[in-house]
Amino acid sequence: MTALVLAALLGGCAVGPDYARPALDLPQAYKEAGPWKPAAPRQIDDHQPWWEAYNDPILNALMAQANAANQTIQQAAAQYRQAQASAEVARASLWPTIGAQAGATRAQTNTNGVQRLGNTYSAGLNASWEADLWGRIRRGAEAGDANAQASAASLAAARLSIQATLAQDYLQLRVTDLQKDLYRRTVAAYTRSLQLTTHQYQAGTALRSDVAQAETQLRAAQAQLIDLDDTRNQLEHAIAMLIGKAPAQFSLPALQPATASDSAIDANAARLQGSLPQIPVGLPSELLERRPDIANAERLAAAANANIGVARAAYFPTLTLSASGGYNSLAFANLFNTPSRVWSLGSALAETLFDGGARSARNDAAVAAYDAAVAQYKQTVLGGLQEVEDKLSTLRVLDQESAVQAQAVQSAQLAERLAMRQYEAGTVTYLSVVTTQATSLSNQRNAVTLLGRQLVASVALIKATGGGWQAGRDAP
């Protein structure tokens, strides 16, 4: 009874520091937050799958497949379940251990020269419980819970990474489709130019070099068009892997190809440009709750703090209470009779008197591990802030660059049309046509490339701000 009272009085005592989230000096706002914003058909919030803001049903379907079948996500989910089980193991130590045993033996004994052969039967229950006087078990359970929460955040981070990679690959593939359409139109235009110069050469109004230049330009454009097939195939293979399929089992149809009127490619480009969502970045302090990698680092710091208590509890004695009861008899028929009843109660108090400094070393190691976890947490926060600033800067610059590039495309196309008319009128050489055509193609491709960079950067910003994930939620 004395031992039980002592255990009850000391049950609330837990050595080691209580955990508090490490303090951070965070800015009040992002440096790059400004008045600019891209097209905003739909705003992202934390109540919807973030990729739906791009308004692409094919992308939505691919995301569903990736969430269900991606093997990296499956691995992270299994590790989360493992962490949950480990936390349950640690928490189970708070409760008594109860066992049952039954046995039968046949033995020959020799007492004072008298040999005896007989049977012995036994059955009973036993229980033991370590009174958590100093909180060692509770601190261990606390560390287990924190590790499980960190694993949940790791699962969310893995899922977000796969989702962002899939979105970027898909959008890049669509931009590649735009580039292929651009080169198909270019090849068609260069074919007409070659036919024109050939007819003029045959009529004696153009030089043979004009034909050679037109043919060179055509073949170079055809080669670029073929090269884009490899880029598209690589992206398609990457998407297949992300959704858990072999590349041979997956293909994506291309965008509707452009017609001679250019309307199809303009419509496709406008649709992709219009899919750029409005991304609310929030405040820097909100990043602590929205990024799963930051939540993971913070929970690992909490687990390391709890392990300090586990290490320090080793300085104090352990109290183990035990009890057993059952039956023991030489005859099975009399096993459960009252005279065969046996029982015992006991307690054991154990303390290490000398260990050569092992406990002190383990405590120092636990403190160092906590300091390392805190430093990692702060570094993760700083990295997250940098990533958001980087993507905000990239989107702001690309927004301005795209506006200027659009004007360059219009000017280059006008120069191309004027040069062709002047050549047909015989006032300039074909070299002028080639030069303006090359400039026009380069500017159009730059415009499409900029669009792709904007789309990829928008996904990266969503990922940098947590993708709608919130700390404290169950693992997805």
SULTAUR-V421123 format. One record per pair of residues at least 24 apart in sequence whose ideal C-beta (glycine too) atoms are under 6 Angstrom apart, sorted by the first residue. I is the first residue (numbers start at 0). J is the second residue. Records with the same first field share a line. If there is no record, write none. Layout:
BEGIN
I = J  J
END
This chain:
BEGIN
2 = 346
6 = 130
9 = 132
13 = 134  137  308
14 = 133  134  308  311  312
15 = 138  307  308  311
18 = 301  304
21 = 373  376
23 = 380
25 = 283  284
26 = 283
29 = 388
30 = 388
31 = 388  391  392
35 = 395  398
36 = 277
37 = 275  398
38 = 273  275
39 = 277
40 = 273
41 = 276
42 = 277
43 = 276  278
45 = 467  469
49 = 461  466  467
50 = 166
52 = 276
53 = 274
54 = 274
58 = 169
61 = 242
64 = 242
65 = 161  165  241  242
68 = 243
69 = 161  241  243
71 = 157  161
72 = 157  158  161
75 = 153  154  157
76 = 154
78 = 150
79 = 150  151  154  474
82 = 146  147  150
83 = 147
85 = 143
86 = 143  144  147
89 = 139  140  143
90 = 140
92 = 136
93 = 136
95 = 126  128
96 = 127
97 = 126
98 = 125
99 = 124
117 = 329
119 = 329
120 = 328  331  334
121 = 327
122 = 325  326
123 = 324  325
124 = 324
125 = 323
126 = 322
127 = 321
128 = 320
129 = 319
130 = 318
132 = 318
133 = 312  315
134 = 308
135 = 309  312
138 = 305  308  309
139 = 309
141 = 305
142 = 302  305  306
145 = 298  301  302
146 = 302
148 = 298
149 = 295  298  299
151 = 474
152 = 291  294  295
153 = 295
154 = 474
155 = 291  468  475
156 = 291  292
158 = 475
159 = 462  466
163 = 458  462
165 = 241
166 = 458
167 = 455  458
168 = 234  237  238
170 = 454
171 = 234  451
172 = 234
174 = 451
175 = 227  230  231
176 = 253  254
177 = 267  268  447
178 = 227  447
179 = 227
180 = 256  257  264
181 = 443
182 = 220  223  224
184 = 257
185 = 220  440
186 = 220  221
189 = 216  217  220
193 = 217
209 = 429
212 = 429  433
216 = 433
272 = 450
275 = 457
278 = 460  461
280 = 464
283 = 384
286 = 383
288 = 469  470
289 = 464  465
290 = 383  465
291 = 468
292 = 379
293 = 379  380  383
294 = 470
296 = 375  376  379
297 = 376
299 = 372
300 = 372  373  376
303 = 368  369  372
304 = 369
306 = 365
307 = 365  366  369
310 = 361  362  365
311 = 362
313 = 358
314 = 358
316 = 348  350
317 = 349
318 = 348
319 = 347
320 = 346
321 = 345
386 = 463
387 = 463
390 = 456  459  460  463
393 = 456
394 = 456
397 = 452  453
401 = 449
404 = 445  446  449
407 = 442
408 = 442  443  446
411 = 438  439  442
412 = 439
415 = 439
END
